[in-house]
Amino acid sequence: MKVGLFGGTFDPVHEGHLRPAAAVAEAIALDLLVFVPANRAPGKESAIPAPAAHRVAMLALALSGRRDFILSLAEIERGGTSYTVETLRAFVRDHPHDEVFFLLGTDALAGFDRWRQPREILSLARLAGFVREPYEPDVVDASPILSANRSSILIFDSVRVKISSTDVRRAAARGESLSGRTPPAVEEYIVKQGLYRDSGTGRI
């Protein structure tokens, strides 16, 4: 099978995640796209995301109806800081015959050399980047590791969505409609659960 993994805090999941991921999945002809919410993202240890139970519930709502989009709790169950290389090691070990892609925004790609074991990541999966602003077209050339592994990197620019989780949290904190920014079921969940209503941080 051809499988994509898409990691992130998803705090909350929004159309800036879903629409580009769907476009990449279609372009690569993935059989399965696995969303992997982080337990705690590297470099964001001081930030307090919504509890995993809420982030997972919102992802489940957002992915409902897509049999080719599934949810993995691997990083949450592993605990601690979530590192992509550890997730990919485990996935490739358990699915040795699958062709694996790792989806990420080009903003994350720009800092790829600073990730844990970036060369090993490239040995485990091909990178499928979708454009997020601000976008530097020479993002691959600017990275010694990426430029040396061009055949392992694909960049797609069919869908650009200027939405961030920070924007969604701030809008929710102000009581604004999230229409067009999150799926309706996710917005309903945020309102019902009273998430992100702390106007000082935009978090619960």
Protein Blocks (a to p, Z undefined) as FASTA:
>chain_A
ZZdddedjkpacdfklmmmmmmmmmmnopabdcddddfbdghilmpccddfklmmmmmmm
mmgoiakbccdfklmmngpjddfklmmmmmmmmmmmbccdddddfklmmmmmmpghkllm
mmmpccdddddddddfklmmmpmklmmmmmmpccdfkbccdddfklmmmmmmnopafehk
acfklmmmmmmnopakamknopZZ
